[in-house]
Amino acid sequence: MKLNVRQLVLAALFAALTAVGAFLKLPISVVPITLQVFFVFLAGLSLPPQAAFLSQAAYLVTGLAGVPVFTGGGGVSYALTPTFGYLLSFLVMAPATSFLARRYLFKGKKAKFAALSALLTLFCELIGLGYMALLLYSLGTPLAASKALYMLYVFFPIDLVKLALSVPLAYTVRKRAPGLLE
């Protein structure tokens, strides 16, 4: 599918919103609670899969190019921080959410969307944790299993709440501005 100008502009908007979400944070541990994931879900709910992917790819490229759009800054060296795996998971989360929304949510199959989105969220959490574990292991400070489970226990439900809050917002935008997001 070829993206039109509106979709490209919206992809850029969601890249910017994800960047803003990085600075709306609650620092509770090594991985702070931010609104990034909320905007990643919203991008997926609002854009076709290709545009949703592009929004998050643009966000990552911008940060890796040195613009301080990540929670802890920017630059290529940010790929060597423990939380970078979570950012990489956005490349999966946004287009997969878009696919699931179009296949299930917007066709009235809300329970199926909720179940599959929960699995997707868990998968993306595991991408982030896996990256963190590999990085810390390579640095000689392995991530304890108890710490990894604790992080899943804390962040997984919080991300599900972010998903649950993004759905009614996407519906509202679709209702009040029909055609804008297609």
BAMIKOL-773319 format. One record per residue (C-alpha): x, y, z; residue in three letters. Coordinates in nm, 3 decimals. Example, Ala and Ser with C-alpha at 12.3 -4.5 7.8 and 13.67 -1.06 7.14 Angstrom:
<recs>
1.230, -0.450, 0.780, ala .
1.367, -0.106, 0.714, ser .
</recs>
This chain:
<recs>
0.000, 0.000, 0.000, met .
0.126, 0.343, -0.092, lys .
0.099, 0.609, 0.178, leu .
-0.067, 0.938, 0.093, asn .
0.042, 1.281, 0.215, val .
-0.213, 1.283, 0.498, arg .
-0.084, 0.950, 0.629, gln .
0.277, 1.071, 0.609, leu .
0.188, 1.388, 0.801, val .
0.001, 1.185, 1.063, leu .
0.297, 0.945, 1.091, ala .
0.522, 1.244, 1.160, ala .
0.270, 1.374, 1.414, leu .
0.269, 1.041, 1.598, phe .
0.650, 1.030, 1.593, ala .
0.645, 1.373, 1.760, ala .
0.378, 1.264, 2.010, leu .
0.586, 0.958, 2.100, thr .
0.880, 1.192, 2.163, ala .
0.665, 1.414, 2.386, val .
0.547, 1.100, 2.567, gly .
0.909, 1.022, 2.655, ala .
0.920, 1.331, 2.875, phe .
0.587, 1.271, 3.046, leu .
0.727, 1.019, 3.290, lys .
0.719, 0.876, 3.637, leu .
1.073, 0.754, 3.723, pro .
1.014, 0.447, 3.938, ile .
1.308, 0.226, 3.837, ser .
1.562, 0.170, 3.560, val .
1.266, 0.177, 3.320, val .
1.047, 0.481, 3.392, pro .
0.674, 0.485, 3.328, ile .
0.618, 0.716, 3.031, thr .
0.337, 0.800, 2.793, leu .
0.539, 0.675, 2.495, gln .
0.351, 0.344, 2.484, val .
0.018, 0.527, 2.498, phe .
0.111, 0.719, 2.182, phe .
0.247, 0.404, 2.016, val .
-0.090, 0.237, 2.075, phe .
-0.269, 0.549, 1.954, leu .
-0.057, 0.550, 1.637, ala .
-0.154, 0.189, 1.578, gly .
-0.521, 0.261, 1.636, leu .
-0.515, 0.570, 1.416, ser .
-0.296, 0.479, 1.120, leu .
-0.272, 0.194, 0.870, pro .
0.003, -0.056, 0.961, pro .
0.265, 0.089, 0.723, gln .
0.215, 0.444, 0.851, ala .
0.212, 0.322, 1.213, ala .
0.546, 0.149, 1.153, phe .
0.683, 0.459, 0.979, leu .
0.583, 0.678, 1.275, ser .
0.789, 0.471, 1.515, gln .
1.077, 0.420, 1.272, ala .
1.095, 0.798, 1.230, ala .
1.095, 0.838, 1.608, tyr .
1.383, 0.590, 1.649, leu .
1.589, 0.730, 1.361, val .
1.543, 1.084, 1.495, thr .
1.666, 0.978, 1.837, gly .
1.956, 0.771, 1.706, leu .
2.058, 1.067, 1.487, ala .
2.123, 1.261, 1.807, gly .
1.802, 1.454, 1.867, val .
1.725, 1.406, 2.240, pro .
1.378, 1.255, 2.194, val .
1.434, 0.949, 2.414, phe .
1.372, 0.955, 2.788, thr .
1.747, 0.974, 2.853, gly .
1.859, 1.178, 2.551, gly .
1.956, 1.061, 2.204, gly .
2.241, 0.950, 1.982, gly .
2.368, 0.618, 1.849, val .
2.510, 0.529, 2.190, ser .
2.153, 0.517, 2.323, tyr .
2.129, 0.174, 2.160, ala .
2.360, 0.058, 2.439, leu .
2.123, 0.159, 2.718, thr .
1.915, -0.105, 2.897, pro .
1.582, 0.047, 2.790, thr .
1.651, 0.063, 2.416, phe .
1.486, -0.275, 2.359, gly .
1.155, -0.127, 2.467, tyr .
1.197, 0.140, 2.200, leu .
1.274, -0.128, 1.941, leu .
0.953, -0.305, 2.037, ser .
0.760, 0.002, 1.917, phe .
0.845, -0.108, 1.561, leu .
0.636, -0.419, 1.628, val .
0.374, -0.273, 1.859, met .
0.244, 0.011, 1.639, ala .
0.183, -0.182, 1.313, pro .
0.059, -0.493, 1.494, ala .
-0.189, -0.284, 1.693, thr .
-0.303, -0.128, 1.366, ser .
-0.351, -0.470, 1.208, phe .
-0.544, -0.602, 1.508, leu .
-0.762, -0.289, 1.528, ala .
-0.860, -0.311, 1.164, arg .
-0.916, -0.684, 1.172, arg .
-1.102, -0.706, 1.503, tyr .
-1.169, -0.388, 1.703, leu .
-1.324, -0.174, 1.429, phe .
-1.531, -0.473, 1.312, lys .
-1.693, -0.516, 1.653, gly .
-1.480, -0.806, 1.776, lys .
-1.362, -0.623, 2.086, lys .
-1.294, -0.928, 2.305, ala .
-1.070, -1.083, 2.042, lys .
-0.888, -0.752, 1.997, phe .
-0.840, -0.721, 2.374, ala .
-0.699, -1.073, 2.410, ala .
-0.464, -1.044, 2.112, leu .
-0.353, -0.694, 2.212, ser .
-0.270, -0.821, 2.561, ala .
-0.054, -1.094, 2.405, leu .
0.109, -0.836, 2.177, leu .
0.181, -0.612, 2.474, thr .
0.335, -0.902, 2.664, leu .
0.547, -0.991, 2.359, phe .
0.672, -0.632, 2.335, cys .
0.750, -0.627, 2.707, glu .
0.953, -0.943, 2.656, leu .
1.144, -0.781, 2.367, ile .
1.239, -0.496, 2.599, gly .
1.333, -0.725, 2.886, leu .
1.525, -0.959, 2.658, gly .
1.729, -0.673, 2.518, tyr .
1.795, -0.544, 2.868, met .
1.898, -0.888, 2.992, ala .
2.136, -0.945, 2.699, leu .
2.291, -0.601, 2.734, leu .
2.338, -0.629, 3.108, leu .
2.478, -0.982, 3.071, tyr .
2.729, -0.859, 2.813, ser .
2.835, -0.589, 3.059, leu .
2.889, -0.847, 3.333, gly .
2.588, -0.753, 3.544, thr .
2.319, -1.012, 3.465, pro .
1.956, -0.921, 3.518, leu .
1.817, -1.129, 3.803, ala .
1.509, -1.333, 3.715, ala .
1.327, -1.184, 4.014, ser .
1.395, -0.830, 3.887, lys .
1.275, -0.924, 3.536, ala .
0.955, -1.076, 3.675, leu .
0.901, -0.772, 3.894, tyr .
0.936, -0.544, 3.591, met .
0.681, -0.754, 3.400, leu .
0.452, -0.749, 3.701, tyr .
0.469, -0.369, 3.717, val .
0.481, -0.262, 3.352, phe .
0.252, -0.513, 3.180, phe .
-0.066, -0.401, 3.362, pro .
0.031, -0.035, 3.325, ile .
0.071, -0.081, 2.950, asp .
-0.266, -0.255, 2.933, leu .
-0.419, 0.050, 3.102, val .
-0.252, 0.272, 2.841, lys .
-0.403, 0.055, 2.567, leu .
-0.745, 0.068, 2.731, ala .
-0.726, 0.449, 2.751, leu .
-0.612, 0.487, 2.390, ser .
-0.906, 0.291, 2.244, val .
-1.185, 0.536, 2.338, pro .
-0.971, 0.828, 2.224, leu .
-0.920, 0.664, 1.883, ala .
-1.294, 0.597, 1.858, tyr .
-1.371, 0.960, 1.945, thr .
-1.135, 1.091, 1.676, val .
-1.281, 0.848, 1.421, arg .
-1.633, 0.959, 1.509, lys .
-1.568, 1.334, 1.509, arg .
-1.335, 1.343, 1.208, ala .
-1.450, 1.062, 0.977, pro .
-1.200, 0.989, 0.703, gly .
-0.914, 1.174, 0.872, leu .
-0.738, 0.860, 0.985, leu .
-0.793, 0.644, 0.675, glu .
</recs>
